Each structure stands twice: as structure tokens, then as C-alpha cells.
Amino acid sequence: TLSVDTIQGKTTAGTVAMPAGSTIQVVDSGAKTTSVTVQSTTFTDTNMVSVAITPKFATSKIYVVVTQNIQIWNNSNYATGRWRILRNINGGSYNAIMEDSSSANGNIFAYDYGGSGINVYSPMTYQLLDTPNTTNQVIYKTQIAQGSHGGNRIVSDGENPGRMTLLEISG
């Protein structure tokens, strides 16, 4: 339940039941236009660093939606990239809550049967429903790394900005 003043902006006493699946609050990163290039198999922060939300209820879920332009390239026949979403609760350490299962192929994979090289640039949208079980601040961010084959980049510009949106959903 939420207090009426939280829902309507009034100081009226009382509570009202929120049906499961209701949106409680929304936090948006705004357009991010900084590009990040990573030519290493070590994960590196992107321009979606530190988008924070403080859940009103420990039973809430956080719906995370991220759109970023991903570029992978290589001068041989295939290129791979890795991308993940991390979560930090109340200033603790960051933990990956969405990550590819293959460090070699990554979750972004392109193959050119001609073998002369490949370059793929595409907007990617990732989404997940997280259950942080807290009313402390939760920070989400993304990271990229090169797979075993090829380079990758988070490419954002004025025409194709990246964005992260967090929605607190009642449980």
C-alpha cells in the first residue's frame, strides 16, 4: 500500500492498495551522447554510469530498459562483443545481473562469410526485471568488453543517443 499523499500529492491520511504490476516511479538517464571504445577483453564502464533509483518498497521489482548503439568490427571474418548490466545496492560492490554466457562469442556476434572483415553498427535494447529486495538506493550501469574475436564500441551521438530507464513496479 502507498499513502494517499504519495499518490495524489495531498496530505490526506490513509492508504490505498496498489495492484501488482503498477508503476510506482520512473527514473530516466536522459540522452547520453558520449562514445566509449574498448579494445580489451576486460569489462569497462560505458556512458550509462550511475542511474539510481530508491525503491519505495522492498517487494518492488525494477524494470530496467537500456538502449545503446553497439559497434563490433574486425579485419577477419567475425567480430564479437560483450555487454552487461550491473547493479549496486546501497554503496556495495557492483554485481552483474545480466551478462552473456560465453566470453569467446559474447552476446553480440557477427560473421562475414567473405572473410575480408566485418563492421556492424546497430542500436541494441536490453531489458530485464530485477528484484533487488531493498528500499536502499540501487544503482545500475552497463559495461562492454571485447569478445575473443574483434573490437567493440558503445557509440552514441546526438542522432543516436543511449538511454537507461528504470521503473519501480509494485510486487
MOHU-V288182 format. One record per residue. N is the residue number from 1. RES is the residue in three letters. PHI is phi in whole degrees, -180 to 180 (NA if undefined). PSI is psi in whole degrees, -180 to 180 (* if undefined). NEAR is the number of other C-alpha atoms within 10 Angstrom. Layout:
[[N RES PHI PSI NEAR] [N RES PHI PSI NEAR]]
This chain:
[[1 THR NA 150 11] [2 LEU -117 149 14] [3 SER -70 149 16] [4 VAL -59 -37 16] [5 ASP -65 -30 13] [6 THR -68 -39 12] [7 ILE -79 -44 12] [8 GLN -107 -1 9] [9 GLY 73 18 9] [10 LYS -109 167 10] [11 THR -100 18 10] [12 THR -65 136 11] [13 ALA -77 157 8] [14 GLY 121 176 10] [15 THR -132 161 13] [16 VAL -137 139 10] [17 ALA -76 135 9] [18 MET -100 122 15] [19 PRO -62 146 11] [20 ALA -56 137 10] [21 GLY 94 0 12] [22 SER -75 146 13] [23 THR -83 125 17] [24 ILE -95 -44 18] [25 GLN -155 159 15] [26 VAL -132 134 13] [27 VAL -126 132 15] [28 ASP -125 140 15] [29 SER -72 -22 16] [30 GLY 80 171 13] [31 ALA -69 130 15] [32 LYS -112 123 20] [33 THR -119 13 19] [34 THR -88 132 15] [35 SER -94 150 17] [36 VAL -131 129 17] [37 THR -114 131 18] [38 VAL -127 119 19] [39 GLN -120 58 16] [40 SER -153 154 16] [41 THR -84 4 19] [42 THR -90 128 12] [43 PHE -62 139 16] [44 THR -134 141 18] [45 ASP -59 146 19] [46 THR -101 -164 23] [47 ASN -85 8 20] [48 MET -103 46 24] [49 VAL -85 136 16] [50 SER 63 54 16] [51 VAL -93 116 19] [52 ALA -115 149 19] [53 ILE -143 144 21] [54 THR -115 104 18] [55 PRO -60 143 23] [56 LYS -77 -27 17] [57 PHE -136 142 18] [58 ALA -67 -22 15] [59 THR -86 -4 15] [60 SER -71 156 24] [61 LYS -110 153 22] [62 ILE -115 119 27] [63 TYR -91 117 17] [64 VAL -107 125 18] [65 VAL -126 123 16] [66 VAL -129 130 20] [67 THR -120 125 17] [68 GLN -141 146 26] [69 ASN -83 124 19] [70 ILE -111 135 25] [71 GLN -126 130 21] [72 ILE -125 144 26] [73 TRP -152 161 24] [74 ASN -168 155 20] [75 ASN -93 11 14] [76 SER -115 -161 16] [77 ASN -82 -12 18] [78 TYR -148 158 22] [79 ALA -136 144 28] [80 THR -135 149 25] [81 GLY -141 155 31] [82 ARG -120 145 29] [83 TRP -147 140 24] [84 ARG -151 161 19] [85 ILE -112 134 22] [86 LEU -119 157 19] [87 ARG -132 141 22] [88 ASN -127 127 19] [89 ILE -110 121 20] [90 ASN 54 41 13] [91 GLY 81 6 10] [92 GLY -76 -161 10] [93 SER -81 158 9] [94 TYR -82 136 14] [95 ASN -127 138 12] [96 ALA -71 127 15] [97 ILE -111 -10 14] [98 MET -147 119 16] [99 GLU -153 150 15] [100 ASP -66 158 15] [101 SER -95 -9 10] [102 SER -122 114 11] [103 SER -72 -21 16] [104 ALA -79 -54 16] [105 ASN -90 -21 20] [106 GLY 67 -170 21] [107 ASN -107 6 16] [108 ILE -129 116 19] [109 PHE -137 134 18] [110 ALA -139 143 19] [111 TYR -135 135 17] [112 ASP -113 114 14] [113 TYR -69 -17 11] [114 GLY -77 -23 10] [115 GLY 77 10 11] [116 SER -94 -3 11] [117 GLY 130 161 16] [118 ILE -148 146 19] [119 ASN -147 115 18] [120 VAL -120 130 15] [121 TYR -129 118 14] [122 SER -153 142 13] [123 PRO -71 137 15] [124 MET -124 136 13] [125 THR -119 127 14] [126 TYR -119 144 14] [127 GLN -145 149 15] [128 LEU -155 159 13] [129 LEU -110 112 15] [130 ASP -102 149 16] [131 THR -124 85 15] [132 PRO -76 -15 18] [133 ASN 52 53 14] [134 THR -156 160 17] [135 THR -114 11 16] [136 ASN -86 164 16] [137 GLN -60 136 15] [138 VAL -121 127 20] [139 ILE -113 133 20] [140 TYR -116 146 23] [141 LYS -152 168 21] [142 THR -119 155 23] [143 GLN -138 154 22] [144 ILE -128 158 26] [145 ALA -151 159 26] [146 GLN -79 140 29] [147 GLY -75 -174 26] [148 SER -66 -18 17] [149 HIS -130 106 22] [150 GLY 103 172 25] [151 GLY -106 167 23] [152 ASN -149 165 30] [153 ARG -154 143 23] [154 ILE -92 116 27] [155 VAL -113 118 23] [156 SER -134 142 21] [157 ASP -148 -177 13] [158 GLY -59 -31 10] [159 GLU -85 -25 7] [160 ASN -134 62 16] [161 PRO -72 153 18] [162 GLY -86 165 28] [163 ARG -160 142 21] [164 MET -125 131 24] [165 THR -125 133 19] [166 LEU -117 130 23] [167 LEU -122 125 21] [168 GLU -84 124 25] [169 ILE -115 132 25] [170 SER -67 143 21] [171 GLY -91 * 16]]
